Amino acid sequence: MNLVRRAKRIFPGWSLGLLVMSLVLNWPWPSWAHNVFRTQEADIYYVDPADLQVLENCLRFSQVDNFYQRYVYTPDPAQAVFSAGLAVKVDGLLTKVRLILNIWPKNQERLRICLLKNGSEVQQRFLVFRPDANRPLFGYGDLEGFYEPCTRTIFLSLDHLRAGILGHEMTHFILCESFPVPPPESIQEEWARYVETQLN
């Protein structure tokens, strides 16, 4: 009997979800609680400051970003010195995704983005959240990223990072935040793939 089934007997219903979320958010990277880069709309969790530079280099600075920076975004001076432009690029990408989808959620919660070293680490987090997911014959291999709706968290592999992947996962976030009952995963995936093609 696996750990999840055993936990279901001990922790019925919603309490199992809270237990799993607590484990994932606090293990195995408690040091991330001290490494958070905040934008106006997102909290980015990282291990090494160089990870933020990798993310910034993957995001293009477009006219939308320039507009966002000039008329909307008020930079935090301390963060601007640490990683100039990253906050604007992340928030600007979220705005781009909303423009592509033409969906503007009301009372949207903050997005969390967790930067992980590689696809193997992303896969480990995925299996914690979805232990009963149907696995391919030879496993998932490396995962570029995934969105976890209960915690509003995107897990990203730095090895595979590109703007399209982050935009793909942001699409899931926006769709889940926009409707009382989010669209089925298959429909979300179609929209997310479309957004990814517009950003790559």
N, C-alpha and C positions, 0 to 999 in steps of 0.2 A: 504494500500500500504506500503510495507516494505521500510526500509531506503535505501537499495541498489537500488531498482527500482526508488525511488525518486531521488537518486544521479545520476542515468543514464540519467535522463531528464535534470538535471542541468549541469552535467559534462560528455559530450559525449565522446565515444571512449577511446583512450589511457589515457586521463586525469583521468578517473575513476580509472584505475589501479594505477596511481601514488598517487591518494588520499588514496586508500585502503592501499597501501604499507606504506605511511606516517603515517597513523593512527596506523597500527600494529607495526611499528618499533619504534614509540614514545609513545605508550600507551599500557598497563598501567604500564610499567616499565621503565620510563626515567632514573632511577638511574643506570640502566645497562650500560649506556653510560660511566660510570666511572669504571665499573668492567669488564674489558676485559683482558683475558689471551691470548697472541699471540704465536702461533707456527710459523714455517716457512711457513705453508700452510693454516692455519686456524685461525680465531678469535673466541674465546670461551667466550660467555657472561654469566655472573652468578650473583647471588645475594649475596651469602654467600661464603667465601673462603672454607668452608667445602664442598661445592658442587664440587669443583675441586678434593678434596680428594676422594669423592664418585666415580667420573669419573675415576680417576687414578686406584682405587682399582678394577674397573670392567674390565680393559684392561690388558690382559696378556702380559708379556714381552718375546718375542720370539727371535729366531735367526735373523729374518728379522729386528726386532727392534734393536738388538745389532749391526747388520751391519749398520743400518741407523745411530745409535748414533756414532759409531766409525769412519765411513768414510764419512758421508754426513752431519750430523747435527752439527751445531755450536751453543751451548747453550748460551742463554742470562743469565749472572751470576745472575742478580736480579730475574729473573723468576725461575731459577734453585733452588734458596734458597726457593722461595715461594712454589713450587710444583715440586720437583725433579723427573724427568722422565716423567711427564705428556705430555710435548710437543713431546718428542720422541715417546711415545706410540700412540698419536693421529696421528702424521705424519706417523708413522710406520704402523698403521692400514689402512690409506689411501693407502699406498704403497701395502699392502697385497691385498686390494680390486682390485687395478689395476693389480696385478699379477694374481689373480684368473680370472678376466675378460680378461686379456691380451689386455687391452686398455690403451693407454697412451696419454691423450689429450695434444694438443699443445696449448700454450698460455692460460693455465687454469687460471681462476680467483680464488681469495681466497674464501674458504669455511667459512661460518658463522655457529656456533653451539650455540644454545640458550638452556641453562639448566633450566628447569622448575621444580617446586616442585613435581607435580603429573600429572597423565593422564588427570585429569579434566582441568588443565590449558593448556595442549597441545590441548585438544579438543576445548577450547575457541579460541585459535589462528587459529586452522583449520577452524572453522566456519566463522571466519572473512575473511580468504582468499577464502573459498569456500562456500559462504552462500547458493548457490543453489544446493549443492551436495545432492544426494539421500540419505536420512537418513533411517536407519532401524526403524522398528515399535517402538522400545523402546529407540531410540537414539543410539549414538555410544558407550556409556559407556566411559571408560577411553581409551585414545589413548596412545600407548607407544611412538610414535614419527611420524613425517612426514617431507618430504622435500618440500620446497617451491621454485620452480625454478626461479621465477622472481627476488627474492632477494638472491638466492643461500644460503638459510638458512635451517638448520636442527633444528627442535624443538624436544627436548628430555625430557621425564619424568624421573626424578631421581629415582622415586619409582620403575620403571620397567627396569632400565638401565642394559644392558649387551652388550658385544662386538658385538654380532650378530646383535642386533638392530641398533647400530651405523653403522656397516658395511652395513646393508641393506639400510639405508638412504644414506650412502656415495655412494652406487651403483647408486642411482638415480642421484646424483650430477655428477658423472663421465660420465654416459650415456648422460645426458643433455649437458655437456660441450664438448663432443666428436664429436657431429654431428650437422651440421647446422640446421637440423630438427630432434629433439629428437625422439627416437622410441615411439610408442604408449604406454600409461600407462600400458596396460595389458602385453606387452612384457617386459617393464622395471620391472614390479612386478615379473615376472617369474625369471629374472636374479637376482633380489634383494633377492628373497627367496633362490635361489641356493647359493648365496654368504653367506647368513645368516647361512645355514646349514654347510658351510665350516668353519665358525668361532666359532660356539657354541660348 
